[in-house]
């Protein structure tokens, strides 16, 4: 409460959401997006580390999470610092303790993966199991510099678990255009300093339809509605978009204006799409401004 009162009395200069000016964890993708009990889930993430510094991420998962994430004893992480000097038997003991505490991965080193507990939906009725529940994935991203300055990024991600007949599928960004010209995946782009460009990202296929049970118990068929988030560290995002690209009525795409930085350098553009049901995807472009 004190913090809220202090914030209300001060003028705080907050950067724009799209502005990559600090350590950020922008997106976490689970595959499958809506698993069933017993399913194996793999995770990928989209992060931003200023200056390309060395980084680490620690992943935990739990079914009965809280608003503050998964409850675990932080001391279980102490063993990670001495792994290299341990015997294989000692390393196995450390990993067993970490897994019991909910650790599902750390990067670089151990790609995050999780097996949904078989009893994740225990106690729910058949109808409630179709709607399911949510697990919590907790990710802590940090760099060596961040550890010294206390600037660590902590992100919580809800993962739906259900027996739904139409479980959610992740969207996939299949096309990315700059001023109407398509870029192939992984291809970098060279921009002119201070110049404005129109960006467009599009997902593959049609919007997904799914079964939904209303609060009155009536089953409905709904269609996903996408939302998009754009990020860059080389210029500004927003403003009017050329009519040739903008104001399209395609629900599977999104457009935005990007003005390249006035100063030369290298950076990134990210387009992240969310389907409103826990699924997400992104397209990233390395950019050089000269």
TATA-V942223 format. One record per residue. N is the residue number from 0. RES is the residue in one letter. D_LAST is the distance of its C-alpha to the last C-alpha in Angstrom with 1 decimal. Layout:
<<N,RES,D_LAST> <N,RES,D_LAST>>
This chain:
<<0,X,47.3> <1,X,46.7> <2,X,43.0> <3,X,42.9> <4,X,44.9> <5,X,42.6> <6,X,39.5> <7,X,41.4> <8,X,42.0> <9,X,38.5> <10,X,35.3> <11,X,32.7> <12,X,29.0> <13,X,27.9> <14,X,24.4> <15,X,23.8> <16,X,24.8> <17,X,21.4> <18,X,19.7> <19,X,19.3> <20,X,20.0> <21,X,22.9> <22,X,24.8> <23,X,25.5> <24,X,27.5> <25,X,26.5> <26,X,28.9> <27,X,31.9> <28,X,33.2> <29,X,36.8> <30,X,38.1> <31,X,40.6> <32,X,39.6> <33,X,43.3> <34,X,45.4> <35,X,49.2> <36,X,51.3> <37,X,51.1> <38,X,47.8> <39,X,45.1> <40,X,41.7> <41,X,38.4> <42,X,35.4> <43,X,31.7> <44,X,29.3> <45,X,25.7> <46,X,24.7> <47,X,21.9> <48,X,22.1> <49,X,19.8> <50,X,18.4> <51,X,19.8> <52,X,23.2> <53,X,26.4> <54,X,28.1> <55,X,31.5> <56,X,32.9> <57,X,36.7> <58,X,38.1> <59,X,41.6> <60,X,43.4> <61,X,46.6> <62,X,48.6> <63,X,50.1> <64,X,47.2> <65,X,47.1> <66,X,44.7> <67,X,43.7> <68,X,43.2> <69,X,45.3> <70,X,48.0> <71,X,48.1> <72,X,49.1> <73,X,46.0> <74,X,48.0> <75,X,47.7> <76,X,44.1> <77,X,45.5> <78,X,46.4> <79,X,42.9> <80,X,42.3> <81,X,45.2> <82,X,44.8> <83,X,44.1> <84,X,47.5> <85,X,49.5> <86,X,51.8> <87,X,51.2> <88,X,54.0> <89,X,52.6> <90,X,49.1> <91,X,50.9> <92,X,52.7> <93,X,49.5> <94,X,47.8> <95,X,51.0> <96,X,50.9> <97,X,47.3> <98,X,47.9> <99,X,51.0> <100,X,48.9> <101,X,46.5> <102,X,43.7> <103,X,42.0> <104,X,39.1> <105,X,36.7> <106,X,33.3> <107,X,32.4> <108,X,35.8> <109,X,37.7> <110,X,36.1> <111,X,37.6> <112,X,40.5> <113,X,43.6> <114,X,46.9> <115,X,48.1> <116,X,51.6> <117,X,54.4> <118,X,56.0> <119,X,52.9> <120,X,54.7> <121,X,58.1> <122,X,60.2> <123,X,58.6> <124,X,60.6> <125,X,59.8> <126,X,58.3> <127,X,56.3> <128,X,55.0> <129,X,53.6> <130,X,51.5> <131,X,51.0> <132,X,49.5> <133,X,46.3> <134,X,45.3> <135,X,42.9> <136,X,40.0> <137,X,38.8> <138,X,35.6> <139,X,34.7> <140,X,31.1> <141,X,30.6> <142,X,28.9> <143,X,30.5> <144,X,29.0> <145,X,30.1> <146,X,33.6> <147,X,33.9> <148,X,32.6> <149,X,34.3> <150,X,31.2> <151,X,32.1> <152,X,31.3> <153,X,34.5> <154,X,34.5> <155,X,37.6> <156,X,37.5> <157,X,40.7> <158,X,41.6> <159,X,44.3> <160,X,47.3> <161,X,49.8> <162,X,52.1> <163,X,50.7> <164,X,51.5> <165,X,48.0> <166,X,45.8> <167,X,42.2> <168,X,39.6> <169,X,35.9> <170,X,33.6> <171,X,30.9> <172,X,27.5> <173,X,27.6> <174,X,24.8> <175,X,21.3> <176,X,19.7> <177,X,16.5> <178,X,17.6> <179,X,20.7> <180,X,19.3> <181,X,20.7> <182,X,18.9> <183,X,21.2> <184,X,21.8> <185,X,19.7> <186,X,17.0> <187,X,13.3> <188,X,10.9> <189,X,7.3> <190,X,6.4> <191,X,5.5> <192,X,5.6> <193,X,9.4> <194,X,10.5> <195,X,13.5> <196,X,14.4> <197,X,17.8> <198,X,18.5> <199,X,21.9> <200,X,23.7> <201,X,27.2> <202,X,30.0> <203,X,32.3> <204,X,35.8> <205,X,37.7> <206,X,38.2> <207,X,40.7> <208,X,44.3> <209,X,46.4> <210,X,49.8> <211,X,50.2> <212,X,53.5> <213,X,53.8> <214,X,55.6> <215,X,58.7> <216,X,58.6> <217,X,57.6> <218,X,55.3> <219,X,52.5> <220,X,49.8> <221,X,46.4> <222,X,42.9> <223,X,39.8> <224,X,37.4> <225,X,33.8> <226,X,31.5> <227,X,27.8> <228,X,25.5> <229,X,21.7> <230,X,19.5> <231,X,15.9> <232,X,14.5> <233,X,11.0> <234,X,12.2> <235,X,15.6> <236,X,18.0> <237,X,20.9> <238,X,22.1> <239,X,23.3> <240,X,22.5> <241,X,22.9> <242,X,26.5> <243,X,25.8> <244,X,24.5> <245,X,26.0> <246,X,29.6> <247,X,30.6> <248,X,33.9> <249,X,33.0> <250,X,34.0> <251,X,32.2> <252,X,28.6> <253,X,26.4> <254,X,23.6> <255,X,21.3> <256,X,18.5> <257,X,15.1> <258,X,12.9> <259,X,9.4> <260,X,9.1> <261,X,8.8> <262,X,7.5> <263,X,4.6> <264,X,6.7> <265,X,8.8> <266,X,11.5> <267,X,14.0> <268,X,15.6> <269,X,19.4> <270,X,22.1> <271,X,25.6> <272,X,28.8> <273,X,32.2> <274,X,35.5> <275,X,37.6> <276,X,39.9> <277,X,38.0> <278,X,35.9> <279,X,32.2> <280,X,29.2> <281,X,25.4> <282,X,22.4> <283,X,19.3> <284,X,15.8> <285,X,13.3> <286,X,9.8> <287,X,6.4> <288,X,3.8> <289,X,0.0>>
